[in-house]
Amino acid sequence: MSRAAGAPFRDRLLRLPAFLRRGEGGTNGWSDQDLSDGFALTGLFLLRHVLEPRGQGHSDARDGFINAVTRHRAKAAVP
C-alpha cells in the first residue's frame, strides 16, 4: 500500500520494519523498533491466517522467543 493510499488508515496500520522497506534496511543490523515492528507484523499474520482458522492463539513459546531476543539485545547493548 502506498503512503497516500494508507493515509486514511494510518492509526490502524502496522509499521513496516525498515528491513522490509526498499532502500531503508541498511546492512548494520536492525533497531529494536524494527524487530518489534517485525514481530507485530508476523504475529498479526500468523494469528489471522494460520492460528485463528484452527481455533488457536499465539503460543507461550513465541512469546518466550520474543522475550529472549529482547533480553539478549538489551544485554548485548550494554558496554
C-alpha positions, 0 to 999 in steps of 0.5 A: 500500500502506498503512503497516500493510499494508507493515509486514511488508515494510518492509526490502524496500520502496522509499521513496516520494519525498515528491513522490509522497506526498499532502500531503508534496511541498511546492512548494520543490523536492525533497531529494536523498533524494527524487530518489534515492528517485525514481530507485530507484523508476523504475529498479526499474520500468523494469528489471522491466517494460520492460528485463528482458522484452527481455533488457536492463539499465539503460543507461550513459546513465541512469546518466550522467543520474543522475550529472549531476543529482547533480553539478549539485545538489551544485554548485548547493548550494554558496554 
